[in-house]
């Protein structure tokens, strides 16, 4: 367990340093948002000790409530806490750039590579993602599920999440868990630890939230009256990023409605790009770079990536100043105790579906995952090395 005395929340980083840290993570973070959170936990809770385990769980819980890609939002918040607005931008850019650039290249005439990626490589990376999430679930459960009631909440949340996969299920699970926390749990002592230090005033936060709403309501009207094709594209991708709850995969129906139904991208190209995205590290929202490049080249790729992530940036910066005061309220602390237990359950559910069901398909996969856990948890190997070796092992096994 990490002691609160070694958490380095007060020591700032340069935006350039934040960019380099997240750029490396953006190159190795395979496996979807749950795996990303596992990578972040290893990097920022265990290795760098930017924040405590409890504060990290609080941040995950908050981002689960917000629309948009939760792992990217966690990264933005961490960057914001270390280097201000430039840090938030650097964290997002570093984590998104590798996959967005690769998908843009694919869309510019190399999409056939998506079907030529070695199956063993992709599968080996999926197995490594399972190991990363197992490690994260184990560590968070030991800290956040400290009694039978918290364990019961976690197991119930996992059961509901597995059996009910509707887009709103995660949000509803968290709301119910918060209510049960107030009714059944006492505030955890860990909830009194200092959270992220955010150098954003409430006035600035309110301005960001107002801008979020103004753009959501105003962009479609502006695009309709101006007749500008690129503005219409920007408005469509902004709306997709602003209205999606439940993770990156939920954005796919919104994007399909935006680009396929409108005739900007044909259905086969859409599916080919989605398949290629599954083989990429980083956020699934980087799929927007592929679609934007198909619609309008590199200009379209840049425009669509900015549009789909902008709502998340505005929401994170807007909400965090108010969150820092709310989190000290006893009722909020009790609610957080319930939500934190539910987060463990949601991670457990995601470990099973889709990570385990798509990654562990044979006895050899299970053995490889156990070896990865040995390297991560006992030998303390860095995740990037385990991921690289796992991908190579997947290729060798497939030969």
C-alpha positions in Angstrom: 0.0 0.0 0.0 1.3 3.4 -0.9 1.7 5.8 2.0 0.2 9.2 1.7 3.5 10.8 2.8 5.2 9.9 -0.5 2.5 11.2 -2.8 4.1 13.9 -4.9 1.0 16.0 -5.6 2.6 19.3 -4.9 5.6 19.1 -7.3 4.8 20.4 -10.7 6.0 19.0 -14.0 6.7 20.9 -17.2 4.2 20.5 -20.0 7.0 19.1 -22.2 7.7 16.4 -19.6 4.0 15.5 -19.4 3.9 15.2 -23.1 6.8 12.8 -23.2 5.3 10.6 -20.4 1.9 10.3 -22.2 3.5 9.9 -25.6 5.2 6.7 -24.3 1.9 5.5 -22.8 0.1 6.3 -26.1 2.5 3.9 -27.9 2.0 1.0 -25.5 -1.5 1.3 -24.0 -3.3 -1.5 -25.9 -6.5 -3.1 -24.7 -9.1 -0.4 -24.5 -10.1 2.1 -21.7 -10.0 -0.4 -18.8 -6.5 -1.5 -19.8 -5.5 2.2 -20.2 -6.6 2.9 -16.6 -4.4 0.0 -15.6 -1.4 1.4 -17.4 -2.1 4.9 -15.8 -2.3 3.3 -12.3 1.1 1.6 -12.8 2.7 4.8 -14.1 1.2 7.5 -11.9 0.2 5.7 -8.6 2.9 3.1 -8.3 5.9 4.4 -10.2 5.7 8.2 -10.1 3.3 8.5 -7.1 1.6 11.6 -8.4 -1.5 10.7 -6.4 -2.8 8.0 -4.0 -4.7 4.9 -4.9 -7.8 6.4 -3.3 -7.5 9.7 -5.1 -7.0 7.8 -8.4 -10.1 5.8 -7.8 -12.0 9.0 -7.1 -10.8 10.4 -10.4 -11.9 7.3 -12.3 -15.3 7.5 -10.6 -15.7 11.2 -11.6 -14.7 10.6 -15.2 -17.1 7.6 -15.4 -19.9 10.0 -14.7 -18.9 12.4 -17.5 -19.7 11.8 -21.2 -16.7 11.0 -23.3 -13.7 8.6 -23.2 -13.0 8.1 -19.5 -9.3 7.0 -19.8 -8.5 10.1 -21.9 -10.3 12.3 -19.3 -8.3 10.8 -16.5 -5.1 11.6 -18.5 -6.3 15.1 -19.1 -7.0 15.6 -15.4 -3.6 14.3 -14.4 -1.9 16.6 -16.9 -3.9 19.5 -15.6 -2.8 18.8 -12.1 0.9 18.7 -13.0 1.2 21.5 -15.5 -2.0 23.5 -15.8 -3.9 24.0 -19.0 -0.8 23.2 -21.1 -0.4 20.0 -19.1 -3.9 18.9 -19.9 -3.3 19.6 -23.6 0.0 17.8 -23.5 -1.4 14.7 -21.8 -4.2 14.5 -24.4 -1.9 15.1 -27.3 0.7 12.6 -26.2 -1.8 9.8 -25.5 -3.8 10.4 -28.7 -1.1 11.2 -31.3 0.4 7.7 -31.9 -2.9 6.0 -32.8 -4.4 9.1 -34.5 -1.4 9.5 -36.8 -1.3 5.8 -37.7 -5.0 5.8 -38.5 -4.7 8.9 -40.5 -2.0 7.2 -42.6 -4.1 4.2 -43.1 -7.0 6.3 -44.3 -4.8 8.1 -46.8 -4.4 5.0 -48.9 -3.0 2.3 -46.7 -6.1 0.9 -45.2 -5.4 -2.6 -46.7 -2.7 -3.0 -44.0 -5.5 -3.3 -41.4 -6.3 -6.8 -42.7 -2.6 -7.7 -43.0 -1.6 -7.1 -39.4 -0.3 -10.4 -38.0 -3.1 -12.1 -36.1 -0.6 -13.4 -33.5 0.6 -9.9 -32.7 -2.8 -8.4 -32.1 -3.8 -11.4 -30.0 -0.7 -11.3 -27.9 -1.3 -7.7 -27.1 -4.9 -8.6 -26.0 -3.5 -11.2 -23.7 -1.1 -8.6 -22.2 -4.1 -6.2 -21.7 -5.8 -8.9 -19.6 -2.7 -9.2 -17.4 -2.5 -5.4 -16.9 -6.2 -5.2 -15.9 -5.9 -8.2 -13.5 -3.1 -6.4 -11.7 -5.1 -3.1 -11.5 -8.2 -4.9 -10.2 -6.3 -6.8 -7.6 -4.5 -3.7 -6.3 -7.6 -1.5 -6.3 -9.8 -4.2 -4.6 -7.3 -4.6 -1.8 -7.5 -0.9 -1.0 -11.1 0.0 -1.8 -13.0 -3.1 -0.8 -12.0 -3.2 2.9 -15.1 -4.9 4.3 -18.0 -7.2 3.4 -20.4 -4.4 2.4 -17.9 -2.9 -0.1 -17.2 -6.3 -1.5 -20.9 -6.9 -1.8 -21.3 -3.7 -3.7 -18.4 -4.5 -6.0 -19.7 -8.0 -6.8 -23.2 -6.7 -7.4 -21.9 -4.0 -9.7 -19.9 -6.5 -11.6 -22.9 -8.8 -12.0 -25.2 -6.0 -13.3 -22.5 -4.7 -15.7 -22.0 -8.2 -17.2 -25.7 -9.0 -17.5 -26.8 -5.5 -18.6 -24.5 -3.9 -21.2 -26.7 -1.0 -22.2 -24.8 2.4 -22.7 -26.4 3.9 -19.6 -25.7 0.9 -17.3 -22.4 2.2 -16.0 -23.8 5.6 -15.1 -26.9 4.0 -13.3 -24.6 1.5 -11.5 -22.6 4.4 -10.1 -25.6 6.4 -9.1 -27.1 3.5 -7.2 -23.7 2.7 -5.6 -23.4 6.3 -4.5 -26.8 6.1 -2.8 -26.0 2.8 -1.1 -22.8 4.3 0.0 -24.6 7.1 1.8 -27.0 4.7 3.4 -24.7 1.9 4.4 -21.1 3.0 4.5 -19.0 5.2 6.7 -16.6 7.7 5.0 -13.3 6.0 4.4 -10.3 7.6 6.1 -8.6 7.5 2.7 -11.2 9.9 1.4 -9.6 12.5 3.5 -6.3 12.4 1.6 -5.5 15.3 -0.6 -6.8 14.9 -4.1 -5.5 16.4 -7.3 -4.2 19.9 -7.0 -6.0 21.8 -9.7 -5.0 25.4 -10.5 -8.3 26.3 -12.0 -10.8 28.7 -10.4 -14.5 28.1 -10.1 -15.1 31.0 -12.5 -12.9 29.5 -15.1 -14.6 26.1 -14.6 -18.0 27.6 -15.0 -16.9 29.3 -18.2 -15.7 26.0 -19.6 -19.0 24.3 -18.8 -20.9 27.2 -20.4 -18.7 26.9 -23.5 -19.4 23.2 -23.6 -23.2 23.8 -23.7 -22.9 26.7 -26.2 -21.0 24.7 -28.7 -23.3 21.7 -28.3 -26.3 23.7 -29.0 -24.8 26.3 -31.3 -22.5 24.4 -33.7 -25.3 22.6 -35.5 -27.2 25.8 -36.1 -24.1 27.6 -37.3 -23.2 24.8 -39.6 -26.7 24.7 -41.1 -26.8 28.4 -41.8 -23.2 28.7 -43.1 -23.4 25.7 -45.4 -19.7 25.0 -44.8 -19.0 21.3 -45.2 -16.1 21.2 -42.7 -18.1 23.1 -40.1 -20.8 20.5 -40.5 -18.3 17.7 -40.0 -16.9 19.5 -36.9 -20.4 19.8 -35.4 -21.2 16.2 -36.0 -18.0 14.9 -34.3 -18.4 17.4 -31.4 -21.9 16.1 -30.8 -20.7 12.5 -30.9 -18.0 13.2 -28.3 -20.4 15.2 -26.1 -23.3 12.7 -25.9 -21.6 9.3 -25.5 -21.7 7.6 -22.1 -20.2 4.3 -21.2 -16.9 4.2 -23.0 -15.4 4.5 -26.4 -17.2 1.7 -28.1 -20.5 3.4 -27.4 -19.5 6.2 -29.8 -19.5 3.9 -32.8 -23.3 4.1 -33.4 -23.1 7.9 -33.2 -20.2 8.1 -35.6 -21.9 5.7 -38.0 -25.0 7.9 -38.0 -22.8 11.0 -38.5 -20.6 9.8 -41.4 -22.2 6.7 -43.0 -25.8 7.9 -43.0 -24.7 11.3 -44.4 -22.8 9.6 -47.2 -19.4 11.0 -46.2 -18.0 7.5 -45.6 -19.2 4.2 -47.0 -20.1 1.3 -44.7 -17.2 -1.0 -45.8 -14.6 1.7 -45.2 -16.1 2.5 -41.9 -15.8 -1.1 -40.7 -12.3 -1.4 -42.1 -11.2 1.6 -40.1 -12.9 0.3 -37.0 -11.0 -3.0 -37.4 -7.7 -1.2 -37.7 -8.5 0.8 -34.6 -8.7 -2.3 -32.6 -5.0 -3.0 -33.3 -3.9 0.4 -32.2 -2.9 1.6 -28.7 -4.5 4.6 -27.2 -8.1 5.8 -27.1 -10.8 4.3 -29.4 -11.8 7.9 -30.1 -8.7 8.1 -32.4 -11.0 6.4 -34.9 -12.1 9.9 -35.7 -8.7 10.6 -37.3 -9.4 7.8 -39.8 -12.9 9.0 -40.6 -11.8 12.6 -40.9 -9.0 11.7 -43.3 -11.4 9.7 -45.5 -13.7 12.7 -45.5 -11.2 15.5 -46.1 -7.6 14.3 -45.9 -5.2 15.5 -43.2 -7.3 18.6 -42.6 -10.3 16.5 -41.9 -8.3 14.1 -39.7 -7.1 17.0 -37.5 -10.5 18.7 -37.4 -12.4 15.5 -36.4 -9.9 14.6 -33.7 -10.1 18.0 -32.2 -13.9 18.0 -32.4 -14.5 14.7 -30.7 -12.1 15.3 -27.8 -13.0 19.0 -27.2 -16.1 18.2 -25.1 -14.1 16.0 -22.8 -11.4 18.6 -22.3 -14.1 21.3 -21.5 -15.9 19.0 -19.1 -12.8 17.9 -17.2 -11.5 21.4 -16.7 -15.0 22.7 -15.9 -16.0 20.1 -13.3 -12.7 19.6 -11.4 -12.7 23.0 -9.5 -16.1 22.2 -8.0 -15.2 18.6 -7.4 -12.3 19.6 -5.2 -14.6 21.1 -2.6 -17.4 18.6 -2.9 -15.2 15.7 -2.2 -14.6 16.9 1.4 -18.3 16.7 2.3 -19.0 13.7 4.6 -22.0 12.6 2.6 -20.0 12.9 -0.6 -17.2 10.9 1.0 -19.7 8.1 1.9 -21.1 8.2 -1.6 -17.5 7.9 -3.0 -16.9 4.9 -0.8 -19.8 3.2 -2.6 -18.8 4.5 -6.0 -15.2 3.3 -5.4 -16.4 -0.2 -4.6 -18.6 -0.1 -7.8 -15.5 1.0 -9.8 -13.8 -2.2 -8.7 -16.9 -4.2 -9.8 -17.0 -2.4 -13.2 -13.3 -3.1 -13.7 -13.9 -6.8 -12.8 -16.8 -6.9 -15.3 -14.7 -5.4 -18.0 -11.9 -7.8 -17.2 -14.3 -10.6 -18.1 -16.1 -8.9 -21.1 -14.6 -8.0 -23.4 -11.0 -8.5 -22.4 -11.0 -12.1 -21.1 -13.6 -13.4 -23.6 -11.6 -12.0 -26.6 -8.1 -12.4 -25.2 -8.0 -15.8 -23.4 -9.1 -18.3 -26.0 -6.8 -21.2 -25.4 -4.6 -22.8 -22.6 -1.6 -21.2 -24.2 -3.2 -17.7 -23.8 -3.9 -18.4 -20.1 -0.3 -19.5 -19.6 1.0 -16.4 -21.3 -1.2 -14.2 -19.2 0.1 -15.8 -16.0 3.7 -15.3 -17.1 2.8 -11.6 -17.8 1.3 -11.3 -14.3 4.5 -12.8 -12.8 6.6 -10.3 -14.7 4.4 -7.3 -13.7 3.5 -8.2 -10.0 6.5 -10.2 -8.8 9.5 -9.2 -10.9 8.2 -5.6 -11.3 9.0 -5.4 -15.0 7.9 -2.2 -16.8 4.5 -2.6 -18.6 6.0 -1.5 -21.9 8.5 -4.4 -21.9 5.8 -6.9 -20.9 3.5 -5.6 -23.7 6.3 -5.8 -26.3 7.4 -9.3 -25.3 3.7 -10.4 -25.2 3.2 -9.2 -28.7 6.3 -11.0 -29.9 5.2 -14.2 -28.1 1.8 -14.0 -29.8 3.5 -13.9 -33.2 5.7 -16.9 -32.4 2.8 -18.9 -31.1 0.8 -18.3 -34.3 3.6 -19.5 -36.5 
